[in-house]
Amino acid sequence: MAEQAFERISRELKQKREDYEARATVSDSNKDAASSAAATISAEPQISAAVQAGIDAGNIHIDSSSSSSTTAPSVGSGSGAPPADLSNFSANQIASIQAHSGLLAEFDRARLGRKIHVPTDDGEVRRHLRANGEPITLFGEGPGDRRERLKRIMIHQHEQGGGPIPLIGAPPPPLVSKPASAAVEEIWYHEGPKELKKSRRFIATYSLPRARDRLKAARIAQASPDASERGRRQHMYNTIRTFNIECSQVGDTRPLSFCQFSPDGKILATASWSGICHLWEVPSCKKISKLRGHNERVGAMVWHPEATKSLDRVAANLASCDAAGSVQLWSLER
């Protein structure tokens, strides 16, 4: 619609120019009078209101001709380039001409954008952006926005003299891959302290035999007939039915998540979702101590294998962990 309006205005201004030139023409029978009239027109041209409005808007500029002293209005060619000489124009006219030229250039870009060949596959668009040294995606950018950005980049490269661009119907442009630098493989490590090596050896010595025994028992249980397994479970249930409640105690205001007896069987440690751990005397269920230190739900609390036996009470006898990944070590002397 904007291009049709511009063409219509150009035709009207061209007709005005022809009318103006026709009025400025004089007959051959009175050359002296024609010369005087031409000089008068050159000094003070009589321009119609419509042509003057076109000049003020920047759509018409006056070209000085070396072969004739008569000035005539000319309409812009529509290429988007402003006149080469702007010295005879006012500031308002220059601003209008520049705005008009920018609008025409934008029309040219839009016309070229409708003909340019841009990949529709988002992966291809990303590869072309990377080949042009552009980020493959921006914050909040979708596939459609990414494709439009690639189109603007290709048009800009064409305007800067980057060569022809692929149009619709032509094969897509080849990817220009940048030479990849040779990857340098380097083996490196940080040497840990001797205490770390000692601790890892202790963990391996303590855990591996127990894991081996556990897996061995699991294989035996899996290979045993179902009848023997059902008999074992029935014996366990019958034994549990013989148990009697010695005492009862409320462990916490929130659900208890874990409990474990000490190695000597005289203390029970409980963990809760409130983040508080408790130590209880067995079998009286009398509270020994309340362990505070976690800010999240405590998931487990375990005893040291030698706690309440050969391990000093001041040393770390228990360990607990919470949902935030925090681990606390506890002694029996608080």
C-alpha positions as a Python dict, from the first residue, in 0.01 Angstrom:
ca = {
    (1, 'M'): (0, 0, 0),
    (2, 'A'): (282, 244, 80),
    (3, 'E'): (452, 178, -257),
    (4, 'Q'): (127, 241, -450),
    (5, 'A'): (73, 570, -263),
    (6, 'F'): (427, 679, -339),
    (7, 'E'): (386, 601, -710),
    (8, 'R'): (59, 797, -724),
    (9, 'I'): (220, 1103, -560),
    (10, 'S'): (515, 1077, -800),
    (11, 'R'): (281, 1081, -1102),
    (12, 'E'): (97, 1386, -969),
    (13, 'L'): (423, 1572, -907),
    (14, 'K'): (550, 1479, -1254),
    (15, 'Q'): (231, 1625, -1405),
    (16, 'K'): (285, 1943, -1201),
    (17, 'R'): (640, 1966, -1334),
    (18, 'E'): (522, 1933, -1694),
    (19, 'D'): (261, 2204, -1639),
    (20, 'Y'): (524, 2427, -1488),
    (21, 'E'): (763, 2374, -1781),
    (22, 'A'): (481, 2440, -2027),
    (23, 'R'): (405, 2772, -1862),
    (24, 'A'): (774, 2863, -1867),
    (25, 'T'): (802, 2800, -2244),
    (26, 'V'): (784, 3112, -2467),
    (27, 'S'): (717, 3145, -2833),
    (28, 'D'): (999, 3181, -3090),
    (29, 'S'): (849, 3505, -3226),
    (30, 'N'): (953, 3711, -2926),
    (31, 'K'): (1301, 3590, -2821),
    (32, 'D'): (1393, 3910, -2638),
    (33, 'A'): (1080, 3892, -2425),
    (34, 'A'): (1145, 3521, -2364),
    (35, 'S'): (1499, 3590, -2243),
    (36, 'S'): (1369, 3859, -2008),
    (37, 'A'): (1098, 3629, -1883),
    (38, 'A'): (1345, 3345, -1831),
    (39, 'A'): (1571, 3575, -1629),
    (40, 'T'): (1275, 3686, -1422),
    (41, 'I'): (1169, 3324, -1362),
    (42, 'S'): (1525, 3230, -1272),
    (43, 'A'): (1542, 3508, -1017),
    (44, 'E'): (1196, 3463, -869),
    (45, 'P'): (1030, 3141, -992),
    (46, 'Q'): (655, 3134, -968),
    (47, 'I'): (590, 2787, -817),
    (48, 'S'): (243, 2656, -749),
    (49, 'A'): (130, 2572, -398),
    (50, 'A'): (128, 2193, -466),
    (51, 'V'): (486, 2195, -600),
    (52, 'Q'): (601, 2413, -310),
    (53, 'A'): (441, 2166, -67),
    (54, 'G'): (629, 1884, -239),
    (55, 'I'): (957, 2074, -205),
    (56, 'D'): (892, 2143, 163),
    (57, 'A'): (813, 1775, 222),
    (58, 'G'): (1140, 1670, 59),
    (59, 'N'): (975, 1476, -227),
    (60, 'I'): (1095, 1730, -491),
    (61, 'H'): (1439, 1881, -523),
    (62, 'I'): (1569, 2149, -761),
    (63, 'D'): (1855, 2041, -990),
    (64, 'S'): (2085, 2311, -1129),
    (65, 'S'): (2152, 2256, -1502),
    (66, 'S'): (2464, 2395, -1670),
    (67, 'S'): (2291, 2424, -2013),
    (68, 'S'): (2006, 2643, -1897),
    (69, 'S'): (1953, 2901, -1626),
    (70, 'T'): (1594, 2791, -1573),
    (71, 'T'): (1537, 2572, -1268),
    (72, 'A'): (1280, 2299, -1273),
    (73, 'P'): (1156, 2065, -1002),
    (74, 'S'): (1241, 1694, -1027),
    (75, 'V'): (1088, 1405, -842),
    (76, 'G'): (1309, 1150, -663),
    (77, 'S'): (1372, 834, -860),
    (78, 'G'): (1266, 609, -574),
    (79, 'S'): (1606, 441, -530),
    (80, 'G'): (1635, 560, -170),
    (81, 'A'): (1945, 776, -230),
    (82, 'P'): (1919, 1150, -142),
    (83, 'P'): (2040, 1421, -386),
    (84, 'A'): (2415, 1460, -403),
    (85, 'D'): (2408, 1839, -342),
    (86, 'L'): (2203, 1949, -41),
    (87, 'S'): (2355, 2294, -5),
    (88, 'N'): (2053, 2470, -161),
    (89, 'F'): (1804, 2316, 82),
    (90, 'S'): (1690, 2426, 424),
    (91, 'A'): (1735, 2214, 735),
    (92, 'N'): (1371, 2104, 730),
    (93, 'Q'): (1396, 2005, 363),
    (94, 'I'): (1718, 1808, 425),
    (95, 'A'): (1555, 1621, 717),
    (96, 'S'): (1251, 1542, 503),
    (97, 'I'): (1470, 1418, 214),
    (98, 'Q'): (1669, 1193, 447),
    (99, 'A'): (1354, 1052, 604),
    (100, 'H'): (1212, 990, 258),
    (101, 'S'): (1531, 814, 149),
    (102, 'G'): (1529, 596, 461),
    (103, 'L'): (1168, 496, 395),
    (104, 'L'): (1253, 395, 38),
    (105, 'A'): (1552, 194, 162),
    (106, 'E'): (1327, 15, 410),
    (107, 'F'): (1087, -69, 124),
    (108, 'D'): (1380, -215, -71),
    (109, 'R'): (1485, -429, 227),
    (110, 'A'): (1131, -557, 275),
    (111, 'R'): (1103, -641, -95),
    (112, 'L'): (1435, -825, -83),
    (113, 'G'): (1337, -1004, 237),
    (114, 'R'): (1034, -1156, 66),
    (115, 'K'): (1258, -1308, -203),
    (116, 'I'): (1551, -1423, 7),
    (117, 'H'): (1600, -1795, 75),
    (118, 'V'): (1621, -1869, 448),
    (119, 'P'): (1619, -2226, 586),
    (120, 'T'): (1301, -2328, 767),
    (121, 'D'): (1465, -2598, 977),
    (122, 'D'): (1571, -2456, 1313),
    (123, 'G'): (1887, -2668, 1318),
    (124, 'E'): (1995, -2530, 980),
    (125, 'V'): (1924, -2176, 1100),
    (126, 'R'): (2144, -2231, 1405),
    (127, 'R'): (2427, -2370, 1191),
    (128, 'H'): (2413, -2070, 955),
    (129, 'L'): (2420, -1830, 1251),
    (130, 'R'): (2722, -2007, 1396),
    (131, 'A'): (2897, -2001, 1057),
    (132, 'N'): (2845, -1622, 1043),
    (133, 'G'): (2993, -1574, 1389),
    (134, 'E'): (2656, -1493, 1549),
    (135, 'P'): (2506, -1644, 1867),
    (136, 'I'): (2282, -1937, 1781),
    (137, 'T'): (2010, -1813, 2017),
    (138, 'L'): (1922, -1512, 2226),
    (139, 'F'): (1732, -1489, 2553),
    (140, 'G'): (1361, -1549, 2492),
    (141, 'E'): (1413, -1608, 2118),
    (142, 'G'): (1198, -1867, 1941),
    (143, 'P'): (1254, -2047, 1610),
    (144, 'G'): (1061, -1781, 1413),
    (145, 'D'): (1252, -1494, 1571),
    (146, 'R'): (1580, -1674, 1505),
    (147, 'R'): (1492, -1716, 1137),
    (148, 'E'): (1408, -1346, 1102),
    (149, 'R'): (1739, -1254, 1266),
    (150, 'L'): (1927, -1469, 1014),
    (151, 'K'): (1737, -1298, 731),
    (152, 'R'): (1836, -951, 858),
    (153, 'I'): (2198, -1061, 888),
    (154, 'M'): (2203, -1189, 528),
    (155, 'I'): (2047, -867, 396),
    (156, 'H'): (2297, -657, 591),
    (157, 'Q'): (2589, -859, 454),
    (158, 'H'): (2453, -808, 100),
    (159, 'E'): (2427, -431, 155),
    (160, 'Q'): (2784, -422, 286),
    (161, 'G'): (2911, -581, -33),
    (162, 'G'): (2911, -938, 87),
    (163, 'G'): (2821, -1080, -256),
    (164, 'P'): (2495, -1222, -388),
    (165, 'I'): (2240, -1372, -156),
    (166, 'P'): (2033, -1684, -230),
    (167, 'L'): (1680, -1613, -353),
    (168, 'I'): (1373, -1834, -343),
    (169, 'G'): (1411, -2122, -589),
    (170, 'A'): (1790, -2118, -570),
    (171, 'P'): (1990, -2380, -376),
    (172, 'P'): (2062, -2289, -14),
    (173, 'P'): (2396, -2127, 63),
    (174, 'P'): (2679, -2361, 164),
    (175, 'L'): (2792, -2353, 520),
    (176, 'V'): (3127, -2188, 575),
    (177, 'S'): (3286, -2377, 857),
    (178, 'K'): (3565, -2214, 1048),
    (179, 'P'): (3881, -2423, 1093),
    (180, 'A'): (3860, -2592, 1430),
    (181, 'S'): (4160, -2553, 1648),
    (182, 'A'): (4337, -2872, 1740),
    (183, 'A'): (4210, -3005, 2070),
    (184, 'V'): (4483, -3031, 2327),
    (185, 'E'): (4447, -3338, 2543),
    (186, 'E'): (4603, -3297, 2881),
    (187, 'I'): (4582, -3527, 3180),
    (188, 'W'): (4587, -3344, 3508),
    (189, 'Y'): (4487, -3409, 3867),
    (190, 'H'): (4506, -3251, 4209),
    (191, 'E'): (4701, -3450, 4464),
    (192, 'G'): (4503, -3494, 4781),
    (193, 'P'): (4639, -3491, 5135),
    (194, 'K'): (4759, -3806, 5309),
    (195, 'E'): (4460, -3797, 5544),
    (196, 'L'): (4225, -3836, 5246),
    (197, 'K'): (4414, -4141, 5123),
    (198, 'K'): (4401, -4294, 5469),
    (199, 'S'): (4027, -4233, 5500),
    (200, 'R'): (3953, -4384, 5162),
    (201, 'R'): (4153, -4694, 5247),
    (202, 'F'): (3960, -4731, 5573),
    (203, 'I'): (3626, -4696, 5392),
    (204, 'A'): (3725, -4956, 5135),
    (205, 'T'): (3854, -5197, 5402),
    (206, 'Y'): (3538, -5154, 5610),
    (207, 'S'): (3277, -5157, 5332),
    (208, 'L'): (3397, -5408, 5074),
    (209, 'P'): (3389, -5721, 5296),
    (210, 'R'): (3043, -5633, 5424),
    (211, 'A'): (2919, -5570, 5072),
    (212, 'R'): (3058, -5907, 4966),
    (213, 'D'): (2879, -6084, 5251),
    (214, 'R'): (2554, -5904, 5179),
    (215, 'L'): (2562, -5997, 4810),
    (216, 'K'): (2647, -6356, 4898),
    (217, 'A'): (2349, -6381, 5132),
    (218, 'A'): (2123, -6222, 4869),
    (219, 'R'): (2233, -6478, 4608),
    (220, 'I'): (2167, -6764, 4849),
    (221, 'A'): (1824, -6628, 4935),
    (222, 'Q'): (1740, -6585, 4569),
    (223, 'A'): (1848, -6941, 4487),
    (224, 'S'): (1653, -7097, 4778),
    (225, 'P'): (1309, -7249, 4706),
    (226, 'D'): (1001, -7042, 4776),
    (227, 'A'): (882, -7291, 5039),
    (228, 'S'): (1190, -7240, 5253),
    (229, 'E'): (1162, -6862, 5217),
    (230, 'R'): (799, -6869, 5326),
    (231, 'G'): (896, -7086, 5622),
    (232, 'R'): (1166, -6843, 5728),
    (233, 'R'): (928, -6548, 5712),
    (234, 'Q'): (663, -6738, 5907),
    (235, 'H'): (914, -6815, 6179),
    (236, 'M'): (1011, -6447, 6197),
    (237, 'Y'): (646, -6338, 6227),
    (238, 'N'): (582, -6592, 6501),
    (239, 'T'): (884, -6465, 6689),
    (240, 'I'): (770, -6102, 6656),
    (241, 'R'): (427, -6194, 6801),
    (242, 'T'): (594, -6298, 7121),
    (243, 'F'): (736, -5948, 7175),
    (244, 'N'): (577, -5730, 7439),
    (245, 'I'): (584, -5348, 7463),
    (246, 'E'): (816, -5248, 7743),
    (247, 'C'): (758, -4873, 7711),
    (248, 'S'): (624, -4607, 7476),
    (249, 'Q'): (732, -4249, 7406),
    (250, 'V'): (648, -3966, 7164),
    (251, 'G'): (959, -3921, 6955),
    (252, 'D'): (890, -3578, 6802),
    (253, 'T'): (619, -3337, 6688),
    (254, 'R'): (700, -3426, 6325),
    (255, 'P'): (727, -3775, 6172),
    (256, 'L'): (1031, -3983, 6265),
    (257, 'S'): (1243, -4067, 5962),
    (258, 'F'): (1510, -4298, 6105),
    (259, 'C'): (1612, -4480, 6422),
    (260, 'Q'): (1904, -4704, 6520),
    (261, 'F'): (2027, -4875, 6834),
    (262, 'S'): (2377, -4818, 6959),
    (263, 'P'): (2628, -5105, 6922),
    (264, 'D'): (2585, -5200, 7290),
    (265, 'G'): (2205, -5180, 7259),
    (266, 'K'): (2159, -4933, 7547),
    (267, 'I'): (2084, -4613, 7349),
    (268, 'L'): (1837, -4549, 7068),
    (269, 'A'): (1901, -4261, 6823),
    (270, 'T'): (1606, -4114, 6632),
    (271, 'A'): (1592, -3859, 6347),
    (272, 'S'): (1290, -3647, 6259),
    (273, 'W'): (1154, -3419, 5988),
    (274, 'S'): (1173, -3134, 6236),
    (275, 'G'): (1553, -3137, 6197),
    (276, 'I'): (1608, -3246, 6560),
    (277, 'C'): (1771, -3571, 6663),
    (278, 'H'): (1718, -3744, 6999),
    (279, 'L'): (1899, -4001, 7207),
    (280, 'W'): (1682, -4230, 7423),
    (281, 'E'): (1777, -4463, 7706),
    (282, 'V'): (1683, -4826, 7656),
    (283, 'P'): (1455, -4975, 7787),
    (284, 'S'): (1312, -4686, 7992),
    (285, 'C'): (1274, -4453, 7685),
    (286, 'K'): (1405, -4168, 7894),
    (287, 'K'): (1540, -3883, 7683),
    (288, 'I'): (1915, -3853, 7715),
    (289, 'S'): (1984, -3553, 7490),
    (290, 'K'): (1837, -3343, 7211),
    (291, 'L'): (2073, -3279, 6918),
    (292, 'R'): (2009, -2952, 6733),
    (293, 'G'): (2208, -2847, 6424),
    (294, 'H'): (2004, -2920, 6112),
    (295, 'N'): (1782, -2669, 5933),
    (296, 'E'): (1613, -2925, 5707),
    (297, 'R'): (1449, -3265, 5749),
    (298, 'V'): (1691, -3525, 5883),
    (299, 'G'): (1684, -3842, 5673),
    (300, 'A'): (1924, -4073, 5856),
    (301, 'M'): (2131, -4105, 6172),
    (302, 'V'): (2386, -4385, 6221),
    (303, 'W'): (2626, -4496, 6490),
    (304, 'H'): (3000, -4547, 6462),
    (305, 'P'): (3076, -4923, 6475),
    (306, 'E'): (3283, -4878, 6792),
    (307, 'A'): (3055, -4624, 6962),
    (308, 'T'): (2956, -4709, 7322),
    (309, 'K'): (3226, -4978, 7313),
    (310, 'S'): (3588, -4881, 7264),
    (311, 'L'): (3536, -4536, 7113),
    (312, 'D'): (3580, -4236, 7338),
    (313, 'R'): (3254, -4057, 7422),
    (314, 'V'): (3410, -3722, 7327),
    (315, 'A'): (3483, -3844, 6973),
    (316, 'A'): (3231, -3848, 6688),
    (317, 'N'): (3000, -4134, 6784),
    (318, 'L'): (2710, -4053, 6548),
    (319, 'A'): (2656, -3898, 6205),
    (320, 'S'): (2335, -3749, 6066),
    (321, 'C'): (2238, -3594, 5731),
    (322, 'D'): (1947, -3378, 5616),
    (323, 'A'): (1762, -3298, 5294),
    (324, 'A'): (1991, -3002, 5221),
    (325, 'G'): (2298, -3229, 5209),
    (326, 'S'): (2438, -3115, 5543),
    (327, 'V'): (2613, -3374, 5757),
    (328, 'Q'): (2658, -3337, 6133),
    (329, 'L'): (2888, -3539, 6360),
    (330, 'W'): (2783, -3587, 6721),
    (331, 'S'): (2961, -3693, 7038),
    (332, 'L'): (2801, -3841, 7347),
    (333, 'E'): (2935, -3561, 7567),
    (334, 'R'): (2740, -3239, 7516),
}
